[in-house]
Each structure stands twice: as C-alpha cells, then as structure tokens.
Amino acid sequence: MRTILGIGLVMCLSSVQAQNLVQNGQFDSDAAGWLLSMHSDWSNRIDFNNSETSGSLQISTGSVDDAIQCIPLRGNTTYALSIWAEKDPQSSVAPCANPAHSISLDLFDGAQCGGTNLGFYRTTSQTDPNSWQNSAGTIASPANTRSGLLTLTATCRSQSGVAIYYYDNIFVGPDAVFASDFEVHAPESGPSQPGG
C-alpha cells in the first residue's frame, strides 16, 4: 500500500514529466548522474512501479550515507519536488534501532552548486516509511539562483545496526500546480521560462 502526501501535487506532476530537471530520477538501469557515498548504490531488488526491469536507489548505512545531484535552476521560479522513499521491507541482518531518512534541495547562486547558499527545502525525521511514501513540496527560488543540490540521506541515529532505504521516481521541476503554463503566467520582465 502506498501512502500519498500532497496528492494534488503528485497528480499534476504526472502531466509534466518532460520538465523534470533530475537526471535519471527513475533509476531504470543504474544510478548514473548521481554522486554516491560509500554505501549508496543502484538496486534491482525494489522498484516503485514493481517493474522487473527497473530498480531504485538503495542507501544502506550504519551511520550516515547519501546520494547527491546538482541540477540547473533559475531565479524567480517556484519549483515542485516529489520523491518516493521506502524503508527496507525485509529484516536486515542487524536492523538499525533508530533509522531516519531526509530529503533536501539547497539553492545556490553558482552554476555548479557553488557560491552562496540562498535557502533550502528539507524534510527530516519523517514517519518511517514501511511502504512507499511520497514527500512532496515546493520552494521559490531567489532571483540570483542558478543551481540546486538535491540530497537523499539515510541515517542510523543509534549507530548500531544498519538502516536501509530505497528512493525512486524523483521529480524536481517548475511547479505545475500554481502555474501550469509558465509562458503565460510568468511576469514579462522575468527570466525566460522552460518550454512546456
């Protein structure tokens, strides 16, 4: 059973997948496009859509591990995020007594996630997703935004045992809920908007 948070946002996102700025957010065959920590990797064990030919990003950790990707963003734009996560549904050899996961998008004024941090969207210490759970939200970018660092993290807060999480169907793009046609809704004096 899948728990859906922000259902309206998720439904609208399905019609604008072409605007997804995340590289390889479906993890169909690998984790290309992502910078992985030591215990993060692609897995074909679990897929959000139960596909036998696809997979997900697996993060296993006895402390803290993550996967990151720098994505191009622009200023004066509201971005929508939608990410599915699930804790390992099977008991690991030594399950973590106090696991947690988090998702963040940090905005920068540098083209490659460098320069000044202008703000962030972050979810932390969520209810443990024993089945696929959606995290969805929006963030408005300041005028000088040029990039965003997307970070998926798994943590074993007790540092005893192993915490295992899977991530799949990751979307970051112009917010279709509040502005389904950016060319119409964008201010004439604002930056050019992505094509639909």
Beta strands, then each sheet from edge to edge (+ up, - down):
strand 1: 35-36
strand 2: 40-43
strand 3: 56-61
strand 4: 64-72
strand 5: 78-87
strand 6: 99-108
strand 7: 117-123
strand 8: 133-140
strand 9: 147-156
strand 10: 163-174
sheet 1: 1+ 4- 9+ 6- 7+
sheet 2: 2+ 3- 10+ 5- 8+
end
